[in-house]
Amino acid sequence: MHYLKRILFIIIAGVFLSSCSNTRYPSIPEDISIAATVNIKDMSVSFINLDSMEKIADWKLEKPYTGALILPDNDTIILYGKQVETVDLYSLKSGRAVGSWNTGKGIVNGKYLQTTSQIAFVDQNLNKIRFFDLNGEEASQINTELNPLTILESEKSKILYVLSFNKEKLTVIDLIKKEKKASFPIHPSAAGAWLNEDKNELWIGGHGAGEEVEKDIHVYDSVTGDFKYKIPAPSMPVNFLESNNNVFVLSHGSSMLYKLNEDGEVLDSMIVGANPFEMVFTDRKIMIAGYDSNDVHFVDPDNLKIIKTIPVGKGPFQIVLRERE
């Protein structure tokens, strides 16, 4: 009887796994530019046609993904999350799973590196940056400080900056030698960064520590690590974009978007979304995800006016792009 129960369990488990792997999501046309929002409250991905500025599909997923990347083939989207054992690959065109990479839990961020044509994954369980090729083979690992989070690539210097969220340190990694080059002290609970290589400045935001909410951008010398000055941007500046000698800063604690010049002077500001974390540039528009308002806003960077608002899944946390020429 026990043997029969075991056989039945194996059959049922096999059918369940097969049905999961055969799930087909709506196809995403390959000839359009798209933005995909990773929505962490309802475990979904929403797809937006960037030309028409319309939502074209929602994928209701089965794992708590928190981030994504679209690979250079422009068809493969990879999804990851701190509580997910694997990095999972899907074809946008077919809407089907096409593979997975066994990373173990802990992946909280990822970036395709122009310097090495590899993917750098931020692993908070191991406190490492892990480098993978596009076939899913792990090439190397480099230790960081506790709870790495934000990563920023300098293509000019061929280095990777890694911010620790829990320890007041920044790690500098040589991407060619694949070794730790330096580290220097930074402010606590740091998150979000922008590099001005012409002025050797690294602007770093953050959440704040304890009851102290971060109100400023901290500017460091990107070569020596020396602290230079602060720029007020209350509160919780966590995301940065640069365009035409202007720097756009998103402060999720106040739902504020600031437009600054490269000297840190505020040129304009606006309230946008509810508790926004993420923004990207697309076709001369800023796209901002409202985490608590469950929407994305297209904003004109010249006058900071909202062009259009589109509802997406619940809790949009990250935006990834595929832009066609």
Buried (B, 14 or more C-beta within 10 A) or exposed (E): EEEEEEEEEEEEEEEEEEEEEEBEBEBBEEEBBBBBBBBBBBBBBBBBBBEEBEBBBBBEBEBEBBBBBBBEEBBBBBBBBBEBBBBBBBBBEEBBBEBBBEBEBBBBBBBBBEBBEBBBBBBBEBBBBBBBEBEBEBEEBBEBBEBBBBBBBBEEBBBBBBBBBBBBBBBBBBBEEBEBEEBBEBBBBBBBBBBBEEEBBBBBBBBBBEEEBBBBBBBBBBBEBEBBEEBEBBBBBBBBBBEEEBBBBBBBBBBBBBBBEBEBEEEBBBEBBEBBBBBBBBEEBBBBBBBBBBBBBBBEBEEBEBEEBBEBBBBBBBBBBBBEE
